[in-house]
Amino acid sequence: MTTIYLIRHGEYENPEHVFPGRGPGFPLSERGRKQIAAVAQMLLVQPVVAIYASPIVRTRQTAEILAEQCNLDSIFDERLLEVRTGMEGTPMADFDAIAGNVYTPEFEAKGVETPAMITLRMRSCIDEIVRNYTGKIAICVSHGDPIRFAVASYSGKAATFEAARTIPVLLAGGYKLEFNTGGVDVAQLYPIATS
């Protein structure tokens, strides 16, 4: 059995309350660092052999905290990036007003990634890690929607916004994917409460 932990980055600094997307900045907050330190204590009692992450600051920092705990180097992979939306820097209120649904023909005409595109790149990365580390444990650090679409796909659900929105992905939370001869078992990981 090969195990992949799909972990969302911790809480990040966002004093202007804007949508961060793929934009620069937005490092982990002090609380976010504590959240990921707690995740490390929970996950790293097992022999993790690789840690992959989106190259965005908040996911890089998350991966580096985890990697330091198990004496590994982080591997940064653009297939784990946040969704390409073009909404970086817009007020979160505007993003919330559309309930985060940037997967409409209007947005797609502006170059937003489709759910199918996000699912394909996430699965490409995860499936490659499974092939490279058969029988071992690895961690992938990514973002909310990419994790939702990957989990939907491995759970046999359609790659749609509606299906993905039923999958909760909390900050510093995520999912455990166990790949075995019978398929993939998916279990939600709940973040440890930190003050």
Buried (B, 14 or more C-beta within 10 A) or exposed (E): EBBBBBBBBBBBBBEEEBBBBBBEBBEBBEBBBBBBBBBBEBBBEEEBBBBBBBBBBBBBBBBBBBBBBBEBEBBBBEBBBBBBBEBBEEEBEEBEEEEBEBBEEEBEEEEBBBBBBBBBBBBEBBEEBBEEBEEBBBBBBBBBBBBBBBBBBBBEBEBBBEBBBEBEBEBBBBBBBBBEEEEBBBEEBEBBEBE
